[in-house]
Amino acid sequence: MKAWRLKLLMRSPLKHRQSPPFFASFFVGLSLCLLGATAAHAQWKAMNPVVKLQQETDGVVFTMGTGTLKVQVCSDSVIRVLYSARASFPKRADYVITKESWPAAQWTMQAGDDAVTISTSLLKLTVTKKDGAIAYAEAHGDNLVQESSRSLTPEKVNGEDTYRAESMVSVYGSHEGLYGLGQHQAGVWNYRGESVDISQENSNISVPLMLSSKGYGIFWNNTSRSRFNNRFANILYISSEVADVIDYYFLYGPDFDKIIASYRDLTGQVPMFGKWAYGFWQCKNRYKSQDEILGVARKYRDLHIPVDNIVQDWFWWNRKGEFVFNKNYPDPKSMVDQLHAENFHLMISIWPFFEPGSTNYDYMQKKGWFVDKFKYAKPPYHTDAMAVYDATSPEARKYYWDEVNKGLFSIGLDAWWMDTTEPETEGQEDNILLNHKLAAGSGNRYVNIFPLLDTQAVYQGQRSASDKKRVFILSRSAFAGSQRNGVTAWSGDINSDWLSYRRQVPAGLNFALSGIPYWTTDIGGFVFGDTTDPAFRELFVRWFQYGTFNPILRVHGTRHPDENELWSYGPDAQKILVNFDRLRYRMLPYIYSLAWKTTSEAYTTMRPLVMDFRKDVRAQNVGDQFMFGPAFLVNPVTEPAATSRQLYLPDAKWYDFWTGSVVDGGRTINSMAPMDRLPLYVRAGSIVPFGPDEEWATEKAADPVELRIYRGADADFTLYEDENDNYDYEKGVYATIPMHWDDAAHTLTIGDRKGQFPGMLDSRRFRVVFVGENHGVGINPADEADRVVQYSGKRITVNP
């Protein structure tokens, strides 16, 4: 194939029905096969050499044959790359990045005849002058990856003169794994050799952050439809439909926690939820009246089943967009007050849609705050037309919150189920923002950020209204930065079957590696399930066992008959479900402490094995097991009629949670999985605090706390406590108790307490249990503690 023909093929405008015009994947692969990687890359890269360079205080600017390239050194581990088709970098609104400036970084530059080297204490970048390629390497170690080429091609999109952005990245490692990119439903864990669209849809959440098992991440800072295409395994082709510049951040760890911390430093940190939010959520499609929702809450309390939250799904309104309860809820304020008196919190479904005939609709239409009116193709919407508000408009966002506040927050609603935040894609193939104008500009340019700005309206609105109640938002979609809005994403309207359940595990794990730590599923699936069917009961139980170790534990779904409470599945299933519910509540001191670690240290609680065992090639490719915090190895059972499951134990010593037996890792085992057990292991070198049995998260002070010590390695844990709700923790009103197990000395040290808060226990007991065979195992407290110590805030040591 002649070079000119290859060039023509690589520039051919191949279109994709829903994704950007990603033309290169087929032709790049064909060229690599016919000409070899070196020849193909040379043809692509030789187009745009470095003409001159200029060192600046924060990086190096390269004048190219076409356009301008800047390599900005943000820190020793964060590099920003900008490429403009012009001589300068046009200013543009950035709705995602919140970090406005960086402290001066220490770095050096060396310019040679063929290349320029930029070095920090952790990274070495080599920019090749003949083509502007950027090779990334560890400062004193291995090559990481190379951006081989980039281009901006002029196009007119939605009436706007703009560019299509394209970057070709050479992936070096034959065993390199690629992860993140949001939550997708194909059941794929490792995206090496795969292609992922960055485009919001119901059940597919797109976040343009990709992590590599080699210890780096790429955050592609673009809000239009994009694609990460690695179908040809040595080439990662990143493209976006609309761009002024190519703009990405190279994030080096090598630990994944550090990469994610850098991402959150760029896009915003994660606030705490109220302690109640980490308990159990009862939900179904849907509660239809005030009497029904109060009756369900009352029965939970009568049966003494632990629960903190109940959820009101859609059609509680008269018209969508009017935040007024219909006649089935005669006294909403009284309903909320009664739920609060029963120690329940109430979450309610709110949508970004408005129906004609309402005052809100008429006012917003007059103001020009709608994206577009559009028609639904079929029931159950039962309306001729609705409109979605323009969340890119600050005025529209404020009005939206003001109406939510007036109708709902003012009467005590606790949490927000922000549904259809893609916004809604059902009934049509493309996102409804496409080919429309927004307050921010072209809908094609900003198509992915609706969930970020929609949830921002509620988060910032509630924060401005009160600091006494922490914001909790459950959103069907999310984008980079959504974590700063108090968002938990859920996996959308998925089916109630084993295939859909199985796919949630890698979907959730990739979402965890996308920098947004809070996620959940509809336990049991959304459509449909028969609570009287033994086969569905089995699915629901297995899904609930898995959900117990999700960041948020919530059941939901469309069921026959019309019930979805834990007693709906028969006495045998109910017993298992309630036991795992109890386990969740006993683990709350552990979970709440990890929530603080997530807020204060950019931690991630739901952890794919590659996070903690990154260099283990087998762990890199396990997408159906995960760590829950530093201690628990969770192994969901995703096959019907299973009584065991095969699982991989990474290289460590592991305790069977149910028996206390010790198992050596570094191998695959077959673990018993009867219906009432989830294969669950605890890593040696763990301290796990368990609280008392309780029916809601703040029923009892966490006293005594059972400290289970899993010996075999050193361990550290910090117990965190505060007032359980409000934002005083941001002012330092909280307490921490550090704990350390010295395995060689066989000594547990409970350190000096730091900080204080109103209602803090000045003195408390710790029941110390050194876990062994049939001792300190399972859900129930140990019959006998090995030591019981009184703690008053001062350092004490404990020996077996």
C-alpha positions in Angstrom: 0.0 0.0 0.0 1.5 3.3 -1.0 2.1 6.0 1.7 -0.2 8.5 0.1 -3.0 6.0 0.1 -2.4 5.1 3.8 -2.6 8.8 4.7 -5.8 9.2 2.8 -7.4 6.2 4.5 -6.4 7.5 7.9 -8.1 10.8 7.2 -11.3 9.3 5.8 -14.4 10.6 7.6 -15.9 7.3 8.7 -19.0 7.9 10.8 -20.4 6.1 13.8 -24.1 6.1 14.6 -23.8 7.4 18.1 -20.1 8.0 18.8 -17.8 10.7 17.3 -16.5 10.2 13.8 -13.8 7.7 14.9 -12.4 6.9 11.5 -9.0 5.5 12.3 -9.5 2.3 14.2 -10.1 0.0 11.2 -7.5 1.7 8.9 -4.8 2.0 11.6 -5.2 -1.7 12.3 -5.1 -2.6 8.6 -2.0 -0.4 8.1 -0.3 -2.0 11.0 -1.0 -5.5 9.6 0.2 -4.5 6.1 3.1 -2.2 6.8 4.1 -3.0 10.3 3.8 -0.8 13.4 7.0 1.2 12.8 6.1 2.3 9.2 2.5 3.2 10.1 3.6 5.3 13.0 6.3 7.0 11.0 3.8 8.0 8.3 1.3 9.4 10.9 3.9 11.2 13.1 6.1 12.8 10.4 3.4 15.3 9.6 4.0 17.7 12.4 7.6 18.5 13.6 8.7 20.8 16.3 9.8 24.1 14.8 10.9 25.9 18.0 10.5 25.6 21.8 10.2 28.0 24.7 10.8 27.1 28.3 8.3 28.7 30.7 8.0 28.6 34.5 5.5 25.8 34.5 6.5 23.9 31.4 7.6 24.0 27.8 5.8 25.4 24.8 6.5 23.8 21.4 5.8 25.6 18.2 4.9 22.9 15.7 4.7 22.8 12.0 1.0 23.0 12.6 -0.3 24.4 15.9 1.2 24.7 19.3 1.9 22.1 22.0 2.4 22.8 25.7 3.7 20.3 28.2 2.8 21.8 31.7 4.5 20.3 34.8 1.8 20.6 37.4 3.6 18.4 40.0 6.2 15.7 40.1 3.4 13.2 39.1 0.9 15.2 37.2 1.5 16.5 33.6 -1.0 18.5 31.6 -0.7 18.4 27.8 -2.4 21.1 25.6 -2.4 21.2 21.9 -4.0 24.0 19.8 -4.3 24.3 16.1 -3.4 28.0 16.5 -0.5 29.9 18.0 -2.2 30.3 21.3 -4.6 28.4 23.5 -8.1 29.8 23.4 -9.8 30.4 26.7 -12.9 28.3 27.4 -15.3 27.5 30.2 -14.2 24.4 32.1 -17.1 22.9 34.1 -15.1 19.9 35.3 -11.7 21.1 36.6 -11.9 22.9 39.9 -8.1 23.3 40.6 -7.2 26.8 39.4 -3.5 26.9 40.2 -0.6 24.6 41.2 2.4 25.3 43.5 5.6 25.7 41.6 6.9 22.2 40.8 10.6 21.1 40.7 11.6 20.0 37.2 14.4 20.3 34.6 14.6 20.5 30.9 17.3 19.3 28.5 17.2 20.0 24.8 19.1 17.9 22.4 19.3 17.7 18.6 16.5 15.1 18.3 14.5 15.4 21.5 13.7 17.5 24.6 13.7 15.8 28.0 11.5 17.0 30.9 12.2 15.5 34.2 10.7 15.5 37.7 11.6 13.4 40.7 9.1 10.7 39.5 8.8 11.1 35.8 10.9 11.5 32.6 9.2 12.8 29.5 10.9 12.7 26.1 9.4 15.0 23.3 10.7 13.9 19.9 11.4 16.9 17.7 10.6 15.3 14.4 7.0 14.6 15.3 6.2 16.0 18.7 5.6 12.5 20.2 5.7 12.4 24.0 7.1 9.3 25.7 6.4 8.9 29.4 8.7 6.9 31.7 9.4 6.5 35.3 12.3 8.7 36.4 14.6 5.8 37.1 12.6 2.9 35.7 10.5 1.5 32.9 8.8 3.1 30.0 5.1 3.8 30.6 3.4 4.9 27.5 3.8 7.2 24.5 1.4 9.7 22.9 2.6 9.1 19.3 0.6 11.8 17.6 -2.3 14.2 17.9 -4.4 16.2 15.5 -7.2 18.7 15.3 -9.3 18.5 12.2 -11.6 21.4 11.3 -15.3 20.6 11.3 -18.7 22.2 11.6 -20.8 20.6 14.3 -24.2 21.8 15.3 -23.5 25.0 13.4 -20.3 25.7 15.3 -16.9 25.9 13.6 -14.8 23.6 15.7 -12.3 20.7 15.6 -12.4 16.9 15.9 -9.7 15.9 18.5 -7.6 12.8 17.9 -4.7 11.3 19.9 -2.9 8.1 19.1 -1.2 6.5 22.1 1.2 3.6 21.9 0.7 1.0 24.6 3.9 -0.9 25.5 3.1 -3.7 27.9 1.9 -7.0 26.6 0.2 -7.7 30.0 -0.9 -4.1 30.6 -4.5 -3.8 31.8 -6.7 -0.7 31.1 -9.6 0.2 33.4 -12.0 2.9 34.5 -14.0 5.0 31.9 -17.2 4.9 34.0 -19.8 2.2 34.2 -20.7 0.1 31.1 -22.9 -2.9 30.7 -21.0 -5.2 28.3 -19.6 -7.3 31.2 -16.0 -6.3 30.3 -13.5 -5.8 33.1 -10.1 -5.2 31.5 -10.5 -2.8 28.5 -7.3 -3.9 26.8 -8.3 -4.7 23.3 -11.7 -3.1 23.7 -13.4 0.1 22.6 -15.5 2.3 25.0 -17.8 5.1 24.0 -17.8 8.1 26.3 -21.5 9.0 25.9 -24.2 9.1 28.6 -27.1 6.6 28.4 -29.4 4.9 30.8 -27.2 2.2 32.5 -24.0 3.4 30.8 -22.2 6.2 32.7 -19.2 7.7 31.0 -16.2 9.2 32.7 -13.0 10.0 30.6 -10.5 8.7 33.2 -8.5 5.6 32.3 -6.1 3.8 34.6 -3.3 1.4 33.5 -1.9 -1.5 35.6 1.5 0.0 34.8 0.7 2.7 37.3 -0.5 5.7 35.3 -3.8 7.3 34.3 -5.0 9.6 31.5 -7.8 12.0 32.2 -9.1 13.3 28.9 -10.6 16.7 29.6 -13.4 16.9 27.0 -17.1 17.0 27.5 -18.3 16.0 24.0 -18.9 12.5 22.9 -15.6 10.7 22.8 -14.1 7.2 22.5 -11.2 5.3 24.0 -10.5 2.7 21.3 -7.9 0.0 22.0 -9.3 -2.7 19.6 -5.8 -3.0 18.2 -4.1 -3.8 21.4 -0.9 -1.8 20.9 -2.7 1.4 20.0 -5.0 3.4 22.2 -6.9 5.8 20.0 -8.6 8.7 21.9 -11.0 10.9 20.0 -13.6 13.6 20.7 -16.3 15.1 18.5 -15.9 18.7 19.5 -12.8 20.5 20.8 -10.9 23.8 20.7 -7.8 22.1 22.0 -6.6 18.7 22.9 -6.4 18.8 26.7 -5.4 15.8 28.9 -3.7 15.1 32.2 -1.2 12.4 32.6 -1.4 11.1 36.2 1.3 8.9 37.7 0.9 6.8 40.8 2.1 4.2 40.5 -0.5 3.2 43.2 -4.0 3.6 42.0 -5.0 5.4 45.1 -2.5 8.2 44.3 -3.8 8.4 40.7 -7.4 8.7 41.9 -6.3 11.3 44.5 -4.7 13.4 41.7 -8.0 13.1 39.7 -10.0 14.3 42.7 -7.5 17.1 43.3 -8.3 18.2 39.8 -12.1 17.7 39.8 -13.2 18.0 43.5 -13.1 16.0 46.7 -15.8 13.7 48.1 -18.0 15.0 51.0 -19.3 12.8 53.7 -22.8 11.4 53.8 -24.8 11.2 57.0 -24.1 8.0 58.9 -27.7 6.9 58.1 -26.9 6.7 54.4 -24.5 3.8 54.9 -27.2 1.6 56.3 -30.0 -0.2 54.4 -32.3 1.5 51.9 -35.8 0.1 51.2 -37.1 1.0 47.8 -39.4 -0.4 45.0 -41.1 0.7 41.9 -43.2 2.3 43.5 -44.9 3.3 46.7 -48.3 4.8 45.7 -49.6 6.5 48.8 -48.8 8.0 52.2 -50.5 5.2 54.0 -48.4 2.6 52.1 -45.1 4.1 52.8 -45.8 4.6 56.5 -47.1 1.1 56.7 -44.0 -0.4 55.3 -41.8 1.7 57.6 -43.9 0.6 60.6 -43.6 -3.1 59.7 -39.9 -2.9 59.5 -39.7 -1.5 63.0 -42.2 -4.1 64.3 -40.1 -6.9 62.8 -36.9 -5.3 64.2 -35.2 -5.5 60.7 -32.4 -2.9 60.5 -33.2 -0.1 58.0 -32.5 3.6 57.8 -34.1 4.8 54.6 -37.2 4.5 52.5 -37.6 5.8 49.0 -40.5 7.4 47.2 -40.1 6.7 43.5 -41.9 8.5 40.6 -45.5 9.7 40.2 -45.9 11.1 43.6 -46.6 14.4 41.8 -49.6 15.8 39.9 -47.5 17.0 37.0 -43.8 16.3 36.4 -41.9 19.4 37.3 -44.4 20.5 40.0 -42.9 19.6 43.3 -46.3 19.1 44.9 -47.7 15.7 46.2 -50.8 14.3 44.7 -54.0 13.4 46.6 -52.6 10.0 47.7 -50.4 12.0 50.0 -52.8 14.2 51.9 -50.3 15.5 54.5 -46.7 15.2 53.2 -45.3 17.1 56.1 -46.9 14.8 58.6 -45.7 11.8 56.6 -42.1 13.0 56.8 -42.4 13.8 60.5 -43.8 10.4 61.3 -41.0 8.7 59.3 -38.4 10.8 61.2 -40.1 9.8 64.5 -39.6 6.2 63.5 -35.9 7.0 62.7 -36.4 6.7 59.0 -35.0 9.0 56.3 -36.9 9.7 53.1 -35.5 10.0 49.7 -37.7 11.2 46.8 -37.4 11.0 43.1 -37.1 14.2 41.2 -36.6 14.6 37.4 -35.3 17.4 35.2 -38.5 17.3 33.1 -41.4 19.7 33.1 -44.9 19.0 31.8 -47.0 21.6 30.0 -49.9 23.0 32.0 -47.9 23.8 35.1 -46.8 27.2 36.4 -43.2 26.1 36.4 -43.4 25.0 32.8 -44.8 28.3 31.6 -42.3 30.3 33.5 -39.3 28.3 32.4 -40.5 28.3 28.8 -40.8 32.1 28.9 -37.3 32.4 30.3 -35.9 30.1 27.6 -34.6 27.6 30.1 -35.6 24.5 28.2 -33.3 22.4 26.0 -36.2 21.3 23.8 -39.6 19.9 23.9 -39.8 16.3 22.8 -42.4 13.6 22.6 -42.3 10.2 24.3 -43.2 7.3 21.9 -45.2 5.2 24.3 -46.6 5.0 27.9 -46.2 5.0 30.8 -45.6 8.7 30.5 -49.2 9.6 29.5 -48.5 13.1 28.3 -48.2 14.8 24.9 -44.9 16.6 25.5 -42.4 17.4 28.1 -39.3 19.5 28.3 -35.9 19.1 30.0 -34.4 22.2 31.7 -31.1 23.5 30.6 -28.7 22.6 33.5 -25.9 24.7 31.9 -27.8 27.8 32.7 -27.0 29.1 36.2 -30.3 30.9 36.5 -32.2 27.7 35.5 -30.2 25.7 38.0 -31.1 28.1 40.8 -34.8 28.1 39.9 -34.8 24.3 39.8 -33.4 24.1 43.4 -35.6 26.9 44.6 -38.7 24.9 43.6 -37.3 21.7 45.1 -36.5 23.6 48.3 -39.9 25.2 48.5 -41.9 22.0 47.8 -39.7 19.3 49.4 -36.6 20.3 51.4 -38.6 22.8 53.5 -40.9 20.0 54.8 -37.9 17.8 55.8 -37.0 15.6 52.8 -33.6 14.0 53.4 -32.2 12.8 50.1 -32.7 13.2 46.4 -33.1 10.5 43.8 -32.2 12.5 40.6 -33.5 10.2 37.9 -32.8 10.4 34.1 -29.8 12.7 34.6 -28.2 11.6 31.2 -30.8 13.2 30.4 -33.3 10.6 29.4 -32.3 8.6 26.3 -35.2 6.2 26.1 -37.4 6.4 23.0 -34.6 7.8 20.8 -31.2 6.7 19.9 -29.2 9.9 20.6 -28.9 12.0 23.7 -31.5 14.8 23.5 -28.8 17.5 24.0 -27.3 16.8 20.6 -27.9 19.3 17.9 -29.5 21.8 20.3 -28.2 25.1 21.7 -27.6 25.4 25.4 -26.9 28.4 27.6 -23.2 27.2 27.6 -23.1 26.8 23.9 -23.5 23.8 21.5 -25.2 20.8 23.0 -22.7 18.6 21.1 -19.8 20.3 22.9 -21.3 19.8 26.4 -23.4 16.7 25.9 -21.8 14.7 28.7 -21.9 17.2 31.5 -25.7 17.4 32.2 -25.5 15.0 35.2 -22.6 17.0 36.7 -24.5 20.3 36.5 -27.9 18.9 37.3 -26.7 17.4 40.6 -24.6 20.6 41.2 -27.9 22.6 41.3 -29.2 20.5 44.2 -25.9 20.1 46.0 -25.0 23.7 46.0 -28.6 24.7 46.7 -28.9 22.5 49.7 -25.5 23.6 51.0 -26.7 27.2 50.8 -29.9 26.4 52.5 -28.6 24.5 55.5 -25.4 23.1 57.0 -27.4 20.8 59.4 -28.1 18.0 56.9 -25.6 16.4 54.6 -26.5 16.2 51.0 -27.2 12.8 49.5 -27.9 12.4 45.8 -28.6 9.2 44.0 -28.1 9.9 40.3 -28.7 7.6 37.3 -25.7 9.2 35.5 -22.5 11.0 36.4 -19.5 12.6 34.8 -16.0 13.6 36.0 -16.4 15.8 39.0 -19.8 14.4 40.1 -18.2 13.1 43.3 -17.9 16.7 44.6 -21.7 17.0 44.5 -22.5 14.3 47.1 -23.4 11.8 44.3 -23.9 8.1 44.5 -24.5 6.7 41.0 -26.5 3.6 40.4 -26.4 1.3 37.4 -29.7 2.2 35.8 -32.7 0.3 34.6 -31.2 -3.1 34.3 -32.9 -6.5 33.9 -33.8 -8.8 36.7 -31.7 -11.8 35.6 -28.4 -13.5 36.3 -26.7 -12.1 33.3 -27.5 -8.5 34.3 -26.4 -9.2 37.9 -23.2 -10.8 36.8 -22.4 -7.7 34.6 -22.8 -5.3 37.5 -19.7 -6.5 39.3 -17.1 -5.4 36.6 -19.3 -2.4 35.8 -19.1 -1.2 39.5 -15.4 -2.0 39.8 -14.6 0.0 36.7 -16.7 2.8 38.0 -14.7 2.7 41.3 -11.6 3.2 39.2 -13.2 6.2 37.5 -12.6 8.3 40.6 -16.2 8.5 41.9 -16.4 6.3 45.0 -20.1 5.9 45.7 -22.1 3.5 43.6 -24.9 1.0 43.9 -27.3 -1.2 41.9 -31.0 -2.0 41.9 -30.7 -5.2 44.0 -32.7 -7.8 42.1 -32.7 -5.7 39.0 -35.3 -3.1 37.8 -37.4 -5.2 35.4 -38.9 -7.6 36.3 -39.0 -10.1 39.2 -41.5 -12.5 40.7 -41.1 -12.6 44.5 -43.0 -15.9 44.6 -40.6 -17.6 42.2 -38.0 -19.7 44.0 -35.5 -19.0 41.1 -35.9 -15.3 41.5 -35.7 -15.5 45.3 -32.3 -17.2 44.8 -31.1 -14.4 42.5 -32.3 -11.7 44.9 -30.5 -13.3 47.9 -27.2 -13.6 46.0 -27.6 -10.0 44.7 -28.3 -8.8 48.3 -25.2 -10.6 49.6 -23.2 -8.7 47.0 -24.9 -5.5 47.7 -24.1 -5.7 51.4 -20.5 -4.9 50.3 -21.4 -2.1 47.9 -20.7 1.5 49.1 -24.5 1.9 49.4 -26.9 -0.9 50.1 -30.3 -0.5 48.4 -33.0 -2.8 47.0 -35.2 -1.6 44.2 -37.2 -3.1 41.3 -40.5 -3.8 39.6 -41.9 -6.9 41.2 -44.9 -9.2 41.0 -46.7 -9.1 43.3 -46.3 -5.4 44.0 -43.9 -5.7 47.0 -40.1 -5.7 47.4 -39.5 -5.7 51.2 -37.2 -8.2 52.8 -40.2 -10.2 54.1 -41.6 -10.5 50.5 -39.3 -13.4 49.5 -40.5 -16.0 52.0 -39.2 -17.0 55.5 -36.1 -18.9 54.3 -34.9 -16.0 52.1 -35.9 -13.4 54.7 -33.7 -15.1 57.4 -30.6 -14.9 55.1 -31.4 -11.3 53.9 -31.8 -10.1 57.5 -28.6 -11.7 58.6 -26.6 -9.9 55.9 -28.5 -6.7 56.8 -27.4 -7.2 60.4 -23.8 -7.7 59.1 -23.9 -4.4 57.3 -25.0 -2.6 60.5 -22.4 -4.4 62.7 -19.8 -3.2 60.2 -20.8 0.4 60.4 -17.9 1.6 62.5 -15.6 0.1 59.8 -17.7 1.5 56.9 -18.1 5.0 58.4 -14.4 5.2 59.2 -13.6 4.3 55.5 -16.1 7.0 54.5 -14.0 9.5 56.4 -10.9 8.1 54.7 -12.6 8.6 51.4 -13.3 12.2 52.2 -10.0 13.0 53.9 -7.5 10.9 51.9 -9.2 10.3 48.5 -9.7 6.7 49.4 -11.9 4.2 47.5 -13.8 1.6 49.6 -14.9 -0.7 46.8 -11.6 -1.9 45.4 -10.9 -4.1 42.5 -8.0 -6.5 43.2 -5.7 -4.5 40.8 -5.8 -1.6 43.3 -4.0 -3.5 46.1 -2.2 -6.2 44.0 -1.3 -4.2 40.9 1.8 -6.1 39.9 0.0 -9.5 40.1 -1.0 -10.3 36.5 -3.8 -12.7 37.7 -5.2 -10.0 40.0 -5.2 -7.5 37.1 -7.6 -9.7 35.2 -10.0 -10.5 38.0 -13.2 -8.5 37.6 -15.6 -10.5 39.7 -13.9 -10.2 43.1 -13.0 -7.1 45.1 -11.7 -5.7 48.4 -14.1 -3.9 50.6 -11.8 -1.6 52.4 -8.4 -2.9 53.4 -9.7 -6.1 55.1 -12.5 -7.9 53.2 -12.1 -9.9 50.0 -15.6 -10.2 48.6 -16.5 -13.0 46.1 -20.0 -12.6 44.7 -21.9 -15.7 43.7 -23.2 -14.9 40.2 -24.3 -18.4 39.0 -27.7 -20.0 39.8 -27.8 -23.1 41.9 -24.2 -22.7 42.9 -23.0 -24.3 46.2 -19.3 -23.2 45.7 -17.4 -20.8 43.6 -13.8 -20.7 42.3 -11.9 -17.6 43.3 -8.4 -16.2 43.3 -6.6 -15.4 46.6 -3.8 -12.9 46.0 -0.5 -13.5 47.7 -1.2 -13.0 51.4 -2.6 -15.0 54.3 -6.4 -15.0 54.4 -8.9 -15.8 57.1 -12.2 -17.4 56.2 -14.7 -15.0 57.7 -17.1 -17.7 58.6 -14.8 -20.3 60.1 -11.6 -18.4 61.1 -9.4 -20.9 59.2 -6.3 -19.5 57.6 -5.7 -20.0 53.9 -2.5 -19.2 52.0 -2.9 -17.0 48.9 -1.2 -16.8 45.6 -3.5 -19.4 44.2 -7.0 -20.3 43.0 -9.3 -22.2 45.4 -12.8 -23.6 45.3 -14.7 -22.0 48.2 -17.9 -23.3 49.7 -20.9 -21.1 49.0 -24.1 -22.5 50.4 -27.2 -20.3 50.0 -26.7 -18.5 53.3 -23.0 -17.7 52.8 -21.1 -15.4 50.5 -17.4 -16.6 50.1 -15.8 -13.9 52.3 -12.1 -13.7 53.4 -10.2 -11.2 55.6 -6.6 -10.4 54.9 -4.1 -11.2 57.7 -2.9 -7.9 59.1 -6.4 -6.4 59.5 -8.1 -4.6 62.4 -11.9 -4.6 61.9 -14.2 -2.8 64.4 -17.7 -4.2 64.7 -20.5 -2.3 66.5 -23.5 -3.6 68.4 -26.6 -4.9 66.7 -28.9 -2.0 66.0 -32.0 -1.3 64.0 -30.9 2.1 62.6 -27.4 3.6 62.2 -27.5 5.9 65.2 -29.7 3.8 67.5 -26.9 3.1 69.9 -23.5 4.6 70.7 -20.8 2.3 69.3 -20.1 0.8 72.7 -18.8 -1.7 73.2 -16.8 -2.0 69.9 -15.6 -5.5 69.1 -12.1 -5.2 67.6 -11.3 -8.3 65.6 -7.6 -8.7 65.0 -6.5 -10.9 62.1 -2.9 -11.8 62.9 -0.2 -12.7 60.5 1.0 -9.2 59.5 1.2 -5.7 60.9 -2.1 -3.8 60.7 -3.3 -0.2 61.1 -6.8 1.2 61.3 -8.2 4.6 62.3 -11.6 4.7 63.9 -13.5 7.8 63.0 -16.5 9.3 64.7 -18.5 12.6 64.5 -22.0 14.0 65.1 -23.3 11.6 62.3 -24.9 14.4 60.2 -24.3 18.1 59.5 -21.1 19.7 58.1 -19.3 20.5 61.4 -16.7 17.8 60.4 -15.5 20.3 57.8 -14.6 22.6 60.7 -12.6 19.9 62.5 -15.5 18.7 64.8 -14.7 15.0 64.9 -12.5 12.4 66.6 -10.1 9.7 65.5 -8.6 6.8 67.4 -5.5 5.3 65.7 -4.9 1.5 66.2 -1.8 -0.5 65.4 -1.2 -4.3 65.5 2.5 -5.2 65.8 2.6 -8.8 64.6 6.2 -9.5 65.7 5.6 -8.1 69.2 2.1 -9.5 69.4 0.9 -6.1 70.6 -2.2 -4.0 69.9 -1.8 -0.3 70.5 -4.8 1.9 70.8 -3.4 5.4 70.5 -4.3 8.8 71.8 -7.7 10.1 70.6 -7.4 13.2 68.5 -10.2 15.7 68.4 -13.7 15.8 70.0 -17.3 16.5 69.1 -20.6 17.0 71.0 -22.0 13.7 72.2 -18.6 11.9 72.1 -18.1 9.0 74.5 -15.4 10.1 76.9 -15.0 6.5 78.0 -15.7 3.3 76.2 -15.0 -0.4 76.0 -13.2 -2.4 73.4 -13.8 -6.1 73.3 -10.5 -7.3 71.7 -10.9 -10.6 69.8 -7.8 -12.4 68.2 -9.5 -14.3 65.4 -8.8 -18.0 65.2 -10.5 -21.2 64.3 -14.2 -20.8 65.2 -13.4 -17.8 67.3 -14.4 -14.2 66.4 -16.1 -15.4 63.2 -19.3 -14.7 61.4 -22.0 -12.1 62.0 -22.6 -12.5 65.7 -20.4 -11.0 68.4 -17.8 -13.4 69.9 -19.1 -15.3 72.9 -16.0 -14.3 74.8 -13.5 -11.5 74.1 -9.8 -12.2 74.6 -9.4 -8.9 76.4 -11.9 -6.2 77.4 -10.3 -2.8 77.9 -11.6 0.5 79.1 -10.5 3.4 77.0 -10.6 7.0 78.0 -8.8 8.6 75.1 -5.2 7.8 76.2 -2.8 5.3 74.7 -3.1 1.7 75.9 -1.5 -1.5 74.8 -3.1 -4.9 74.6 -1.5 -8.4 74.3 -3.2 -11.7 73.6 
